[in-house]
Amino acid sequence: MKIKVERPKCISCGSCVAVCPQFFEMEDSGLAHLKNSKKDADGNEELEVQEPDCARDAAEVCPVQIIKVE
């Protein structure tokens, strides 16, 4: 499974970090970051995982709906 984050659209609310610190953290820039992820040329982040666990919860609580679990 993959967790995908459209990071340039992050509004720094921190809800993903609050519900899923296993995969998300806040960076010094104030934006949320998908831990151990790869960034593409547009700044989006992607992480291959076996079990998405709380990432689905993070996707649900994100107010701008920029987190996808596929």
C-alpha positions as CSV (number, residue, x, y, z in Angstrom):
1,M,0.0,0.0,0.0
2,K,1.1,3.6,-0.5
3,I,0.5,6.7,1.5
4,K,0.5,9.8,-0.7
5,V,0.6,13.4,0.5
6,E,0.1,16.6,-1.6
7,R,2.5,18.4,0.7
8,P,2.4,21.8,-1.1
9,K,-1.3,22.0,-0.2
10,C,-0.6,21.5,3.6
11,I,-2.1,24.2,5.8
12,S,0.0,23.2,8.9
13,C,-3.0,22.2,11.1
14,G,-1.2,19.2,12.6
15,S,-4.2,16.9,12.6
16,C,-2.4,14.1,10.8
17,V,0.4,14.3,13.4
18,A,-2.1,14.2,16.3
19,V,-3.8,11.0,15.1
20,C,-0.9,9.3,13.4
21,P,2.6,10.2,14.8
22,Q,3.7,6.8,13.5
23,F,3.9,8.2,10.0
24,F,3.6,12.0,10.4
25,E,5.6,14.7,12.1
26,M,5.8,18.5,12.0
27,E,8.9,20.0,10.4
28,D,10.7,23.2,11.4
29,S,9.0,24.8,8.4
30,G,5.6,24.3,10.1
31,L,4.4,21.8,7.5
32,A,3.5,18.2,8.2
33,H,5.9,15.6,6.8
34,L,5.4,12.0,5.9
35,K,8.3,10.3,7.7
36,N,10.8,8.3,5.6
37,S,9.0,9.3,2.4
38,K,10.2,10.1,-1.1
39,K,9.5,13.5,-2.6
40,D,8.7,14.0,-6.3
41,A,9.5,17.1,-8.4
42,D,6.3,18.9,-7.2
43,G,7.1,18.4,-3.5
44,N,4.5,15.6,-3.0
45,E,5.5,12.8,-0.7
46,E,5.0,9.0,-1.0
47,L,5.7,6.1,1.2
48,E,5.3,2.4,0.6
49,V,4.0,0.6,3.7
50,Q,2.7,-2.9,4.6
51,E,0.0,-1.8,7.0
52,P,-1.3,1.8,6.7
53,D,-2.6,1.6,10.3
54,C,-3.5,5.2,11.4
55,A,-2.7,6.7,8.0
56,R,-6.3,6.2,7.0
57,D,-7.4,8.1,10.2
58,A,-5.0,10.9,9.2
59,A,-6.6,11.0,5.7
60,E,-10.0,11.3,7.2
61,V,-9.2,14.2,9.6
62,C,-7.1,16.2,7.2
63,P,-9.2,19.4,6.6
64,V,-7.8,19.9,3.1
65,Q,-8.0,16.2,2.1
66,I,-4.4,15.9,0.8
67,I,-3.6,12.5,2.3
68,K,-4.4,9.4,0.2
69,V,-4.0,5.7,1.1
70,E,-4.0,3.5,-1.9
